Amino acid sequence: MQAETAAKIDIIKTAIDLLRKHVKYDDAKARLTSLEAVISDGDFWNDQASAQETMREKNRLER
């Protein structure tokens, strides 16, 4: 039973890795980190249009 459970866990881990590659998880995570740095800048809201677009992208990546 334990071996069967371990095998199922390995299959799930493999599936998750494939999904991450498919959706470029690492790239999205890096981009999100970059956007958060931009957002934390004190001048971020000086350009409203750019700020709104940045926030839209951030929200999309967080989903």
Secondary structure, 3 states (H helix, E strand, C coil): CHHHHHHHHHHHHHHHHHHHHHCCHHHHHHHHHHHHHHHCCCCHHHCHHHHHHHHHHHHHHHC
